[in-house]
Amino acid sequence: MTLRLGIPKGSLQEATLSLFTRAGLRVYTNARSYFASTDDPDIECLLIRAQEMARYVEHGALDAGLTGLDWILESGLDVVKVADLIYAKQSMGRVKWVLAVPEDSAFQKLEDLHGRIIATELVSFTRNYFASRNVPVRVEFSWGATEVKPPLLADAIVEVTETGSSLRANHLRVLETVLESNTQLVANRAAWADPARRQKIENLAVMLSGAIAAQGRVGLMLNVRKPDLPAVLGLLTALKNPTVAPLADGEWVAVNTVIEEHTAWTLIPKLKQANAQGIVEYPLNKVVM
């Protein structure tokens, strides 16, 4: 049984391939082909634009795929949402679709755009969004470079942003956020109903989620005498409780935990002052809850 998996081609491609590598599954791409191989002979990949992914998953050309919540909502297609994978092109967070207008325009709220032209790639969702607010507008599809269209080619835009830098560079200001989106692993309903394929998809979700959970975290091991243990535990924060295990010398215990990497700089000296010894910080590939 081979699982056909869609990898988003384009802006999210490198971040996705990096995530798969951290999860333990290397994906081998070829610049001349939309097909990709993996270390798992039972998983074959196709590089598909995120905007089209839900269509091919819903139709069954793909068993599963990674795409944004935004494009799932835009397509209106019926797919199984297997897992939220909170990562983006430049960060490990969500992206926002925002309604933006020229800095020097008179528009101050969405209702001010009554009868105006809105340029966006997210056409159906934007139409529904304005309709839900009872504000009639003309929504036009934008093939790209959406930020440069106001005020000559459109009165406002609905555009995706991760940092806001492109909006600022084009002298646009945000009126409101219309949608927060993140990458999702989705599946075809027939594939999800098949026990073998479902297990493969669920395993993939576990490994990818584990790789995301490990991002920005490190493991920490140390030894401490039992009388000093309460002071050491008081300094530690963990996903749950730190693991405490006895050592051969009955006066000592070993402590193992997971911390946010940015806290290590200040935490380790404090642990040393609390009489912890043999402190080891180590990288994590996956944290599976």
Residue pairs with C-beta under 8 A, 6 or more apart in sequence:
1 42
1 196
1 197
1 200
2 42
2 43
2 44
3 42
3 43
3 44
3 63
3 64
3 191
3 197
3 200
3 201
3 204
4 44
4 45
4 46
4 61
4 62
4 63
4 64
5 43
5 44
5 45
5 46
5 62
5 63
5 64
5 65
5 204
6 45
6 46
6 47
6 48
6 53
6 56
6 57
6 62
6 64
6 65
6 66
6 67
7 13
7 16
7 17
7 20
7 27
7 36
7 45
7 46
7 47
7 48
7 65
7 66
8 16
8 47
8 48
8 49
8 50
8 53
8 65
8 66
8 67
8 183
9 34
9 47
9 48
9 49
9 50
10 49
10 50
11 89
12 50
12 66
12 68
12 88
12 89
12 183
13 47
14 89
15 87
15 88
15 89
15 90
16 66
16 183
17 27
17 29
19 85
19 87
19 208
19 211
19 212
20 26
20 27
20 38
20 208
21 27
22 211
22 214
22 215
22 285
22 286
23 207
23 208
23 210
23 211
23 285
23 286
24 207
24 211
24 285
24 286
25 38
25 39
25 40
25 43
25 204
25 207
26 38
26 39
27 36
27 37
27 38
27 45
28 36
28 37
28 38
29 36
29 47
30 36
34 46
34 47
34 48
35 44
35 45
35 46
35 47
36 44
36 45
36 46
36 47
37 44
37 45
38 44
38 45
42 200
43 200
43 204
46 56
46 62
48 56
48 62
48 65
50 66
50 67
50 68
50 71
51 67
51 71
51 74
51 121
53 62
53 65
53 66
53 67
53 71
53 186
54 65
54 67
54 71
54 72
54 75
54 77
54 79
54 186
55 75
55 77
56 62
56 65
57 63
57 64
57 65
57 67
57 77
57 79
57 186
57 187
57 188
58 75
58 77
58 78
58 79
58 188
59 188
60 188
60 190
60 191
62 188
63 187
63 188
63 191
63 197
63 201
64 82
64 185
64 186
64 187
64 188
64 191
64 201
64 204
65 185
65 186
66 85
66 183
66 184
66 185
66 186
67 183
67 184
67 186
68 95
68 181
68 182
68 183
68 184
69 179
69 181
69 182
69 183
69 184
70 95
70 97
70 122
70 125
70 160
70 179
70 181
72 79
72 81
72 184
72 186
73 125
73 179
74 122
74 123
74 124
74 125
76 124
78 189
79 186
79 187
79 188
79 189
80 186
80 187
80 188
80 189
80 192
81 184
81 185
81 186
82 184
82 185
82 186
82 187
82 192
82 201
82 202
82 205
83 184
83 185
83 205
83 208
83 209
84 182
84 183
84 184
85 182
85 183
85 184
85 185
85 208
85 209
85 212
86 92
86 93
86 94
86 182
86 183
86 212
87 93
87 182
87 183
87 212
87 215
88 94
88 95
88 162
88 182
88 183
89 95
89 162
90 162
90 163
91 162
92 212
92 215
92 216
93 162
93 182
94 180
94 181
94 182
95 160
95 161
95 162
95 180
95 181
95 182
96 160
96 161
96 162
96 177
96 179
96 180
96 181
97 122
97 125
97 158
97 159
97 160
97 161
97 177
97 178
97 179
97 180
97 181
98 158
98 159
98 160
98 161
98 167
98 174
98 175
98 176
98 177
98 178
99 110
99 113
99 118
99 156
99 157
99 158
99 174
99 175
99 176
99 177
99 178
100 147
100 150
100 156
100 157
100 158
100 159
100 167
100 172
100 173
100 174
100 175
101 107
101 113
101 150
101 155
101 156
101 157
101 172
101 173
101 175
102 150
102 151
102 171
102 172
102 173
103 171
103 172
103 173
104 171
105 150
105 151
105 155
106 112
107 113
107 155
107 156
107 175
108 175
109 175
109 176
110 130
110 133
110 135
110 175
110 176
111 133
111 135
113 130
113 135
113 137
113 155
113 156
114 135
114 136
114 137
115 136
115 137
115 138
116 137
116 138
116 155
116 156
117 137
117 138
117 140
117 153
117 154
117 155
117 156
118 126
118 130
118 137
118 138
118 139
118 140
118 154
118 155
118 156
118 157
118 158
119 140
119 141
119 142
119 146
119 149
119 150
119 153
119 154
119 156
119 157
119 158
120 126
120 139
120 140
120 141
120 142
120 146
120 157
120 158
120 159
121 141
121 142
121 143
121 144
121 146
121 159
121 160
122 158
122 160
122 179
123 139
123 140
123 141
125 178
125 179
126 139
126 158
126 178
127 139
129 158
129 178
129 179
130 136
130 137
130 139
140 154
142 149
142 154
142 157
146 157
146 159
147 157
147 159
147 166
147 167
147 169
147 170
147 172
148 170
149 157
150 156
150 157
150 172
156 175
157 172
158 178
159 167
160 181
161 167
164 174
167 173
167 174
185 201
185 204
185 205
185 208
187 198
187 201
191 197
191 198
191 201
192 198
192 201
206 288
207 286
209 288
209 289
210 286
210 287
210 288
210 289
211 285
211 286
213 286
213 287
213 288
213 289
214 284
214 285
214 286
214 287
216 260
216 261
216 262
217 258
217 259
217 260
217 261
217 284
217 287
218 258
218 259
218 261
218 264
218 281
218 282
218 283
218 284
219 256
219 257
219 258
219 281
219 282
219 283
219 284
220 236
220 255
220 256
220 257
220 258
220 259
220 264
220 267
220 268
220 279
220 280
220 281
220 282
221 254
221 255
221 256
221 278
221 279
221 280
221 282
222 232
222 254
222 255
222 271
222 276
222 277
222 278
222 279
222 280
223 247
223 252
223 253
223 254
223 255
223 276
223 277
223 278
224 232
224 252
224 253
224 255
224 274
224 275
224 276
224 277
225 251
225 252
225 275
226 251
226 252
226 253
228 274
228 275
228 276
229 244
229 253
229 255
231 274
231 275
232 255
232 271
232 274
232 275
232 276
233 242
233 244
233 255
235 267
235 270
235 271
235 274
236 242
236 255
236 257
236 259
236 267
237 259
237 260
237 263
238 257
238 258
238 259
239 258
239 287
239 289
242 255
242 256
242 257
243 255
243 256
243 257
244 253
244 254
244 255
245 253
245 254
245 256
246 252
246 253
246 254
247 253
247 254
255 276
258 284
258 287
259 267
264 281
268 279
268 281
271 279
272 279
